[in-house]
Amino acid sequence: MTPDIARRRHWMSVLAQAPTDTLLQLSEPAIADAEFELIRAPEIGLVQVRARAGGTGAAFNLGDMTLTRCVVRSHFGTTGHGQVAGRSKPHALRAAQLDALLQTPQFDAHLHQRVIEPLERQRQRARHTEQRDVETTRVDFFTLVRGED
């Protein structure tokens, strides 16, 4: 995987997992003057979720999940894709718009600083809080060996 692909994969993950309200609030000033053409308007659908028994076993169909997707083209000619879990058309649209702009060198650094990095910090804080909360309920099981065989 090239560094560009890994970088884009990272920002798309951050955009998809961000809380919708926070994403819209952080990104509004950055995209206010940008123009976009809708290639695929935000639409809600289902995707089949596959899983593996034990994480490594045979694959099986776990069930369906709601997904919202959108595709836009910026006036710079870059195409942005947005895919988010759930039923949020504004979230998918904004993720697609930001993806298109993040591929443009003149917006990349600014958007990373103003949108991606704050969302990433928020996601890390939420994970840390969740891990701390889970750790408080952890139970360690042990077996006491009695010496009698």
CYANA upper distance limits for C-alpha pairs under 8 A (distance plus 0.5 A):
  1 MET  CA      5 ILE  CA      6.88
  1 MET  CA      6 ALA  CA      7.08
  2 THR  CA      6 ALA  CA      6.84
  3 PRO  CA      7 ARG  CA      6.51
  4 ASP  CA      8 ARG  CA      6.64
  5 ILE  CA      9 ARG  CA      6.51
  6 ALA  CA     10 HIS  CA      6.70
  7 ARG  CA     11 TRP  CA      6.96
  8 ARG  CA     12 MET  CA      6.58
  8 ARG  CA     99 ASP  CA      8.50
  9 ARG  CA     13 SER  CA      6.65
 10 HIS  CA     14 VAL  CA      6.80
 11 TRP  CA     15 LEU  CA      6.59
 11 TRP  CA     99 ASP  CA      8.33
 11 TRP  CA    116 ILE  CA      7.06
 12 MET  CA     16 ALA  CA      6.52
 12 MET  CA     82 GLY  CA      8.11
 12 MET  CA     95 ALA  CA      7.94
 12 MET  CA     99 ASP  CA      7.45
 13 SER  CA     17 GLN  CA      6.66
 14 VAL  CA     18 ALA  CA      6.52
 14 VAL  CA    116 ILE  CA      7.30
 14 VAL  CA    119 LEU  CA      7.24
 14 VAL  CA    120 GLU  CA      6.78
 15 LEU  CA     23 LEU  CA      7.87
 15 LEU  CA     95 ALA  CA      6.24
 15 LEU  CA    116 ILE  CA      7.91
 15 LEU  CA    119 LEU  CA      8.31
 16 ALA  CA     82 GLY  CA      7.88
 16 ALA  CA     83 GLN  CA      6.95
 16 ALA  CA     84 VAL  CA      5.48
 16 ALA  CA     85 ALA  CA      7.92
 16 ALA  CA     91 HIS  CA      8.42
 16 ALA  CA     92 ALA  CA      8.22
 16 ALA  CA     95 ALA  CA      7.35
 17 GLN  CA     84 VAL  CA      7.84
 18 ALA  CA     22 THR  CA      7.62
 18 ALA  CA     23 LEU  CA      6.68
 18 ALA  CA    119 LEU  CA      6.90
 18 ALA  CA    123 ARG  CA      7.91
 19 PRO  CA     23 LEU  CA      6.66
 20 THR  CA     24 LEU  CA      6.65
 20 THR  CA     88 SER  CA      8.38
 20 THR  CA     90 PRO  CA      8.32
 20 THR  CA     91 HIS  CA      6.04
 21 ASP  CA     25 GLN  CA      6.61
 22 THR  CA     26 LEU  CA      6.54
 22 THR  CA    119 LEU  CA      8.47
 23 LEU  CA     27 SER  CA      6.55
 23 LEU  CA     91 HIS  CA      8.09
 23 LEU  CA     94 ARG  CA      8.40
 23 LEU  CA    115 VAL  CA      7.97
 23 LEU  CA    119 LEU  CA      8.07
 24 LEU  CA     28 GLU  CA      6.31
 24 LEU  CA     91 HIS  CA      7.97
 24 LEU  CA     94 ARG  CA      7.58
 26 LEU  CA     30 ALA  CA      8.43
 26 LEU  CA    114 ARG  CA      7.45
 26 LEU  CA    115 VAL  CA      6.23
 27 SER  CA     31 ILE  CA      6.90
 27 SER  CA     98 LEU  CA      8.44
 27 SER  CA    111 LEU  CA      8.46
 27 SER  CA    114 ARG  CA      8.08
 27 SER  CA    115 VAL  CA      6.56
 28 GLU  CA     32 ALA  CA      6.37
 30 ALA  CA    111 LEU  CA      7.58
 31 ILE  CA     97 GLN  CA      8.42
 31 ILE  CA     98 LEU  CA      8.26
 34 ALA  CA     74 SER  CA      7.95
 34 ALA  CA     75 HIS  CA      8.01
 35 GLU  CA     74 SER  CA      6.52
 35 GLU  CA     75 HIS  CA      6.27
 36 PHE  CA     72 VAL  CA      6.68
 36 PHE  CA     73 ARG  CA      6.00
 36 PHE  CA     74 SER  CA      5.01
 36 PHE  CA     75 HIS  CA      6.56
 36 PHE  CA     97 GLN  CA      7.79
 37 GLU  CA     72 VAL  CA      6.04
 37 GLU  CA     73 ARG  CA      5.64
 37 GLU  CA     74 SER  CA      6.90
 37 GLU  CA     75 HIS  CA      8.16
 38 LEU  CA     71 VAL  CA      6.92
 38 LEU  CA     72 VAL  CA      5.12
 38 LEU  CA     73 ARG  CA      7.08
 39 ILE  CA     70 CYS  CA      8.32
 39 ILE  CA     71 VAL  CA      5.80
 39 ILE  CA     72 VAL  CA      5.55
 39 ILE  CA     73 ARG  CA      7.21
 40 ARG  CA     70 CYS  CA      5.90
 40 ARG  CA     71 VAL  CA      5.32
 40 ARG  CA     72 VAL  CA      7.19
 41 ALA  CA     69 ARG  CA      8.49
 41 ALA  CA     70 CYS  CA      5.98
 41 ALA  CA     71 VAL  CA      7.21
 41 ALA  CA     72 VAL  CA      8.41
 41 ALA  CA     93 LEU  CA      8.30
 42 PRO  CA     68 THR  CA      7.02
 42 PRO  CA     69 ARG  CA      5.96
 42 PRO  CA     70 CYS  CA      4.93
 42 PRO  CA     71 VAL  CA      8.09
 42 PRO  CA     89 LYS  CA      5.82
 42 PRO  CA     90 PRO  CA      8.31
 42 PRO  CA     92 ALA  CA      6.97
 42 PRO  CA     93 LEU  CA      6.64
 43 GLU  CA     68 THR  CA      5.99
 43 GLU  CA     69 ARG  CA      6.16
 43 GLU  CA     70 CYS  CA      7.14
 43 GLU  CA     89 LYS  CA      7.36
 44 ILE  CA     66 THR  CA      7.49
 44 ILE  CA     67 LEU  CA      6.27
 44 ILE  CA     68 THR  CA      4.88
 44 ILE  CA     69 ARG  CA      7.20
 44 ILE  CA     87 ARG  CA      6.66
 44 ILE  CA     89 LYS  CA      8.09
 45 GLY  CA     66 THR  CA      6.26
 45 GLY  CA     67 LEU  CA      5.94
 45 GLY  CA     68 THR  CA      6.79
 46 LEU  CA     64 ASP  CA      6.58
 46 LEU  CA     65 MET  CA      5.94
 46 LEU  CA     66 THR  CA      5.13
 46 LEU  CA     67 LEU  CA      6.22
 47 VAL  CA     64 ASP  CA      6.06
 47 VAL  CA     65 MET  CA      5.92
 47 VAL  CA     66 THR  CA      7.02
 47 VAL  CA     67 LEU  CA      7.20
 48 GLN  CA     61 ASN  CA      7.44
 48 GLN  CA     62 LEU  CA      8.07
 48 GLN  CA     63 GLY  CA      6.38
 48 GLN  CA     64 ASP  CA      5.15
 48 GLN  CA     65 MET  CA      6.97
 49 VAL  CA     61 ASN  CA      6.58
 49 VAL  CA     62 LEU  CA      6.01
 49 VAL  CA     63 GLY  CA      5.92
 49 VAL  CA     64 ASP  CA      6.21
 49 VAL  CA     65 MET  CA      7.12
 50 ARG  CA     59 ALA  CA      7.02
 50 ARG  CA     60 PHE  CA      6.13
 50 ARG  CA     61 ASN  CA      5.06
 50 ARG  CA     62 LEU  CA      5.76
 50 ARG  CA     63 GLY  CA      7.77
 51 ALA  CA     55 GLY  CA      7.87
 51 ALA  CA     59 ALA  CA      6.01
 51 ALA  CA     60 PHE  CA      6.07
 51 ALA  CA     61 ASN  CA      6.90
 51 ALA  CA     62 LEU  CA      6.42
 52 ARG  CA     56 THR  CA      6.23
 52 ARG  CA     57 GLY  CA      5.68
 52 ARG  CA     58 ALA  CA      5.99
 52 ARG  CA     59 ALA  CA      4.92
 52 ARG  CA     60 PHE  CA      6.69
 53 ALA  CA     57 GLY  CA      5.20
 53 ALA  CA     58 ALA  CA      6.59
 53 ALA  CA     59 ALA  CA      7.36
 53 ALA  CA     60 PHE  CA      8.29
 65 MET  CA     85 ALA  CA      8.00
 65 MET  CA     86 GLY  CA      8.13
 66 THR  CA     85 ALA  CA      6.62
 66 THR  CA     86 GLY  CA      5.50
 66 THR  CA     87 ARG  CA      7.16
 67 LEU  CA     83 GLN  CA      7.32
 67 LEU  CA     84 VAL  CA      6.25
 67 LEU  CA     85 ALA  CA      5.14
 67 LEU  CA     86 GLY  CA      5.58
 67 LEU  CA     87 ARG  CA      6.92
 68 THR  CA     82 GLY  CA      8.46
 68 THR  CA     83 GLN  CA      6.18
 68 THR  CA     84 VAL  CA      5.88
 68 THR  CA     85 ALA  CA      6.90
 68 THR  CA     86 GLY  CA      6.78
 68 THR  CA     87 ARG  CA      6.20
 68 THR  CA     88 SER  CA      6.90
 68 THR  CA     89 LYS  CA      6.85
 68 THR  CA     92 ALA  CA      6.63
 69 ARG  CA     81 HIS  CA      7.95
 69 ARG  CA     82 GLY  CA      5.91
 69 ARG  CA     83 GLN  CA      4.85
 69 ARG  CA     84 VAL  CA      7.01
 69 ARG  CA     89 LYS  CA      8.17
 69 ARG  CA     92 ALA  CA      6.09
 69 ARG  CA     93 LEU  CA      8.17
 70 CYS  CA     81 HIS  CA      6.40
 70 CYS  CA     82 GLY  CA      5.62
 70 CYS  CA     83 GLN  CA      7.12
 70 CYS  CA     92 ALA  CA      6.23
 70 CYS  CA     93 LEU  CA      6.19
 70 CYS  CA     96 ALA  CA      6.71
 71 VAL  CA     79 THR  CA      7.55
 71 VAL  CA     80 GLY  CA      6.17
 71 VAL  CA     81 HIS  CA      5.14
 71 VAL  CA     82 GLY  CA      6.87
 71 VAL  CA     93 LEU  CA      8.06
 71 VAL  CA     96 ALA  CA      6.37
 72 VAL  CA     79 THR  CA      6.21
 72 VAL  CA     80 GLY  CA      5.76
 72 VAL  CA     81 HIS  CA      7.18
 72 VAL  CA     93 LEU  CA      8.42
 72 VAL  CA     96 ALA  CA      6.60
 72 VAL  CA     97 GLN  CA      6.89
 72 VAL  CA    100 ALA  CA      7.79
 73 ARG  CA     77 GLY  CA      6.55
 73 ARG  CA     78 THR  CA      6.07
 73 ARG  CA     79 THR  CA      4.85
 73 ARG  CA     80 GLY  CA      6.63
 73 ARG  CA     97 GLN  CA      8.33
 73 ARG  CA    100 ALA  CA      7.16
 74 SER  CA     78 THR  CA      5.99
 74 SER  CA     79 THR  CA      6.97
 74 SER  CA     80 GLY  CA      8.20
 74 SER  CA     97 GLN  CA      7.90
 74 SER  CA    100 ALA  CA      6.59
 74 SER  CA    101 LEU  CA      7.56
 76 PHE  CA    104 THR  CA      7.94
 78 THR  CA    100 ALA  CA      5.79
 78 THR  CA    101 LEU  CA      7.82
 78 THR  CA    103 GLN  CA      7.22
 78 THR  CA    104 THR  CA      7.75
 79 THR  CA     99 ASP  CA      8.20
 79 THR  CA    100 ALA  CA      5.66
 80 GLY  CA     95 ALA  CA      8.39
 80 GLY  CA     96 ALA  CA      5.03
 80 GLY  CA     97 GLN  CA      6.38
 80 GLY  CA     98 LEU  CA      7.64
 80 GLY  CA     99 ASP  CA      5.19
 80 GLY  CA    100 ALA  CA      4.39
 80 GLY  CA    101 LEU  CA      8.13
 81 HIS  CA     95 ALA  CA      7.56
 81 HIS  CA     96 ALA  CA      4.80
 81 HIS  CA     97 GLN  CA      8.12
 81 HIS  CA     99 ASP  CA      6.81
 81 HIS  CA    100 ALA  CA      7.86
 82 GLY  CA     92 ALA  CA      5.31
 82 GLY  CA     93 LEU  CA      6.86
 82 GLY  CA     94 ARG  CA      7.96
 82 GLY  CA     95 ALA  CA      5.29
 82 GLY  CA     96 ALA  CA      4.55
 82 GLY  CA     97 GLN  CA      8.30
 82 GLY  CA     99 ASP  CA      7.85
 83 GLN  CA     92 ALA  CA      6.15
 83 GLN  CA     95 ALA  CA      7.97
 83 GLN  CA     96 ALA  CA      8.31
 84 VAL  CA     88 SER  CA      8.01
 84 VAL  CA     91 HIS  CA      7.72
 84 VAL  CA     92 ALA  CA      6.34
 88 SER  CA     92 ALA  CA      6.94
 89 LYS  CA     93 LEU  CA      6.60
 90 PRO  CA     94 ARG  CA      6.59
 91 HIS  CA     95 ALA  CA      6.58
 92 ALA  CA     96 ALA  CA      6.68
 93 LEU  CA     97 GLN  CA      6.72
 94 ARG  CA     98 LEU  CA      6.57
 95 ALA  CA     99 ASP  CA      6.53
 96 ALA  CA    100 ALA  CA      6.77
 97 GLN  CA    101 LEU  CA      6.90
 98 LEU  CA    102 LEU  CA      6.39
 99 ASP  CA    103 GLN  CA      7.02
100 ALA  CA    104 THR  CA      7.65
101 LEU  CA    107 PHE  CA      6.55
101 LEU  CA    108 ASP  CA      7.47
102 LEU  CA    107 PHE  CA      6.49
102 LEU  CA    108 ASP  CA      5.11
102 LEU  CA    111 LEU  CA      7.25
102 LEU  CA    112 HIS  CA      8.37
103 GLN  CA    107 PHE  CA      8.36
103 GLN  CA    108 ASP  CA      7.08
104 THR  CA    108 ASP  CA      6.51
105 PRO  CA    109 ALA  CA      8.07
106 GLN  CA    110 HIS  CA      8.39
107 PHE  CA    111 LEU  CA      6.43
108 ASP  CA    112 HIS  CA      6.62
109 ALA  CA    113 GLN  CA      6.70
110 HIS  CA    114 ARG  CA      6.57
111 LEU  CA    115 VAL  CA      5.84
111 LEU  CA    116 ILE  CA      7.06
112 HIS  CA    116 ILE  CA      5.14
112 HIS  CA    117 GLU  CA      6.25
113 GLN  CA    117 GLU  CA      6.10
113 GLN  CA    118 PRO  CA      7.93
114 ARG  CA    118 PRO  CA      7.26
115 VAL  CA    119 LEU  CA      6.71
116 ILE  CA    120 GLU  CA      6.53
117 GLU  CA    121 ARG  CA      6.65
118 PRO  CA    122 GLN  CA      6.68
119 LEU  CA    123 ARG  CA      6.64
120 GLU  CA    124 GLN  CA      6.67
121 ARG  CA    125 ARG  CA      6.67
122 GLN  CA    126 ALA  CA      6.70
123 ARG  CA    127 ARG  CA      6.72
124 GLN  CA    128 HIS  CA      6.58
125 ARG  CA    129 THR  CA      6.62
126 ALA  CA    130 GLU  CA      6.63
127 ARG  CA    131 GLN  CA      6.57
128 HIS  CA    132 ARG  CA      6.62
129 THR  CA    133 ASP  CA      6.65
130 GLU  CA    134 VAL  CA      6.60
131 GLN  CA    135 GLU  CA      6.50
132 ARG  CA    136 THR  CA      6.99
133 ASP  CA    137 THR  CA      7.60
134 VAL  CA    138 ARG  CA      7.06
